[in-house]
Amino acid sequence: MKDVSYYFSKNKNIVWSASICMLVVILAIFILNTVLGLLVHYLDPNEPVFWHSLSLYWIAILTIVIGSSVLYEFYVFRAGGHSLAKQLKARPLRHSESVPEESVALRITERLAENFDIDVPTLYVLPDEVGVNALVAGFHPKDTVIILTWGALQNLDELELYGLLGHEFNQILSGEARENTRLKILYSGLITFSQWGSKIAKQGFNRQLNGRRHKLETSFVAIGGVIWLIGSLGVLITRLIKYLTLGGRTFHNDYKTKRLMLNNANVQTLLRIYVHHAGSQIHSEYSEAISHMCFANSLSPQSWMNIHPNIKDRIYELNPNLLQDLQLENLQKLRTQPLFSLMRSLEDSMSEEYNPWMSPQPLPLLRLSPISFAINDAIKPLNSEIRQQMGRPDLIQRAMQTSTGSREVMVAILMIRQYREFIPSEAPVSRAIVDSLLNIDGRVHIQIFHEACINLGNMPATSARQFITKLAKIIQEDGEIGLLDALLIERVKAELGLMPIHRPSSLEEAKPQIVRLVDALLHVQQINSANQFEVRYKILERILTSEELELYEEISDEPIDLGEILNDIAGLLLRDRLIILGIAETCLWNDRIITQDELDVLELLYWRLGFETEQMLDQMHKKNSLMIM
């Protein structure tokens, strides 16, 4: 009975789509015949407008073109989604030939297919599209494909890519992918003239192999423009019908994806598109034909009757407070600027609904000398596996069996790092724990800190805030703060669910924060001051323009909030974060031995910016030819 019901529902959708398409075709032919009739009537007033001497021939030509186009599409799509990928000139992704960004997409696709117990769809990429978008097509599990733009692979981190692919899997599971593929075929006849015009016009912009301009380029553009103009009526009618019949499903799909994935990954994807300079637009002659199949609007934002609502509305629908929170976060940052104190109306309008954890005041200065243990210990970093297996004093092991004891161990480690071997007598921590930590290899402290962080367990929000504030006050007790200590606080915030909201940012906006991060990285290094300035200039000249280099020639001595700086940089595009990390690796650790503190910073920094760290640490060990103990 269930199979019969499904078959009836499936055929009902096909009949409904075909009926709507037939009505649209009839309407388009009627309008085009009427337009031609107006021209014929203007030349010969005796000719009627709606049925003139050319009507029969004109209708026959239109019917043949539209029918042939639909039949051709049916023939082309005999291989399902693979045919669409070939039509769009998409490139298939394979593990053996993929770059790291492509490997991440392939891995997520396989994981989602396994979770939902379906065949793994083939992954394709549109290599020339910089917008962030994706679509899924196919009739059967074996011919279903997911097509990503190159901009999606380049700009989305793993979480955002997970949200994008999750949306496409929702369409596969709901059967919408099949329906969208059928609609693409049925409506193809109405936009045939438009596609022909676009293809011919593009020939006028293509250069010859020797770089010379084509002799007939003006003719190509003119002829293509006229054909496109004739076909624009079919495009307009198709867009209108799609808008009326499909316009309301985007919000529904967003909600379904959120429930299916049990997270807000698709919201993060929308936020990334919201700040991306190219948006989600696809620059192709087929962008109109596939507009209803895409994750987001594939047409220009200024186009009429877009099927998908704008990104801002979709974000608001999923999380009404998110955009407001982002604005309030930006306003909170502006409060530190002198002119903002004059704008009392903005301060008064700050809502108390968004209440992120704030670093204790006054903010510290950047630490100009690294905190580390004896140089003999710091020079040789331990392999992570060996460090995990090294023995712990019984007192530390017993303390870490409870969340209270784990918190005390974390406080003791930060105190040792802050004061080295000087611990204040009034310190609110067991002296026995401090002595036990001082009697073991100092390079193991950070590993113990990570293990204690995992043992924190669930804490009330108020207690969690108080604990993080306590740790933050310890690491900036002397008015200075180092990068490793700040990253450890970020690790605790993540464990307690107090990480700030995801805030996408552009490279231009984050350049001051990048400079401060570079300064913080340099002061973790075991190199002298003269070389530090030389390395600093080598890094910054790859990120800043010559004019900007002059602005940041000197290291700033202003108070700093490293947590906020890391959050701003974590919101950059994926490729921008990779560029920054790549430059840091090349300039800092390309030709010298890495220390334990530097390796811990590198691991935590990769984690904070949204990357896997295990493989990177292994490569860094091999790259620096370290002596693993």
Steps between C-alpha positions, in 0.01 A plus 500: 500500500788731582664431160173575317461827689858599420453413130179706484664797672804478272289492181275774634802730530613414147155569354473826694844618379428401140159672507646824634778484241246445218298803611817709515600394149155585364513839675848572362400407143187715530698803616772459238238461226325814628828697497561390140138586420552857624796533266305352205200724580729804504628413151156399371203644695266250337672210678345398839725499804420164661475285185685636200644355183825393669341347810491144374862502390616685814317263736635199309857630527464573873339162565774316311779691680347455845405137440839415352674664794299297753558177308870579474515560876328166562763335280786688666378409848498127430804484732324700772698754701825414323350647182430832674854507638636444150269769362627749760861395426550388859803297601458175700681476834707193580706422810805411295505834317355741755653797680441532879181707463354241265602214729304660786187520283539138392546386859191689623292361211600143582427555869153641431417220256601244762293673769187502281568155352486605134737465205779756500412766239772597256656837578573758228643852510439799273861619467431854377227605746618708796157534664407265786227266378408136438231291332396137482354316200407149396212253470640190670754443780771390255467807275459761775774763511581802716658793319696756705645828384873554538415795725330263743811281523732798535302706750313259727660328795401146599200604712362730229558240230320248721198732510504549123524129422242423768250716311568304181456167679168623633387552140615150406317337792179698442489424126529868412816434301306280253221755478743784433671301225165438328411869525832590342410281200138617473582871512804472273300579187397843627853619565658348188513831311654673801774238528570513128532877518736481798723243329520699176568827684778334701678414176548870447690530827725197447854576385675299233795283593746774401318752720358701208143619486259309278398682182131422550487556876264797466269298278500212748407731786227673297342179365525329839342802667202498262443125546530539876247783491250279313555225755475736798121468494527125556750566779266750664199267482704205629636707785150621590358146509796371702462791741130427550532123531841457664567828677377392841699180540842648584414580862339158532815329371719703737292384797503138377878510457546641848287221650663233283857598590415577866722810495526854365762427234277630219466830690880532503500436124245777446708736715805430285308578180363812670849653532655345186574762233371280215194372685343191346469615138594256221622665180386250239249490216334219694460696823136573415424136426648373826387785726232286667752222570759709687561546871480878462416749227707427188389820327591860565356636827338775292306248287122504522303219662790300637388159624720516808452777759806710571756357742421752773133391510597133515735560792231699680244224442730236652630716784326838545757620755815402313539805275411725791762325712761557230414869488510527878837323505635758256357781710664352807835514321441863409455594865877490542539778242507859635237642265250236596468650848326797339232278347295429813190401305680196361630401842154531649357278228728210584287198575571275796378190316843432353745475788830345391783439744727805512868505592565648846597866506742666471614320187866386504786593270656251263774299671834593343699210642396134481408307811669163483694247702870433486628523146614134504143391560339743256722429201394141452124460465348169595301291259133536587447125543803469729385802698158343556654176626750656740435423864321743730546535877232318700383827652432648152321187382275497806424870465399460135242235584262779606399823329599702809846344508540554125424869542759525775762332280426746218535797735832363629639452146415856400651634820821309433508640146429852619738512791731225383613345824374782722159421645340759733439370852138618483435311176158322522642165394649200675873539547534122467359514144743779412796304639393187309484695175839663563658159549407369151614603154354844428427407140224269625307778674301605193402138433376472860311827453319357195407183688375700799296719266317193367418398859328829586155356442182706491513827692228760551548803274574730794760263647659449159535876449652543845748219438617643166530846656715348774730339242516821296601705803782254573654518151493881497586558866817692415323713238627298203365205303653241267346318206523147643323599821226679302452192281465282809218728619336459159521124547322525834234731354431245226468218753256701714292623204597865541666559165379825339258487210630425152583837348609489133737784410691621198877517463499880479311533828724252683843632398563682834415177682731299270789734582442455874485120454832508313653701784366247751640211294844660483525533875451126543817438297839426650679754278665829584330838462695611191396191307143537623462836324645356179262201508208730588564710190526186279161382623318832480625589151318193370172609660502882494547759228802732509284781640363273774851382588590856597196519730601184686875553491522512880359246742197643676513543878122529543301258721399187316218242507651197330175303529311758297783522248496123451122506456527767231766307309303175533221673306717556191451304181654154502766593245594816694552300819709244311711778348570653842594166654710405199696826515554457875632146450729604215649800678517364854572129475638436153869486584521465877410255776159542659468509879233334716322830566503585129359161409223537760418845363494370144267214594257722691511772235405256224219369722374851582493595131296192415750244370597144589825494695617139521630473144649849515699420816635182344613694193664766716698236691628352173554836333728628775693170535439505872644259751190323634548382856 
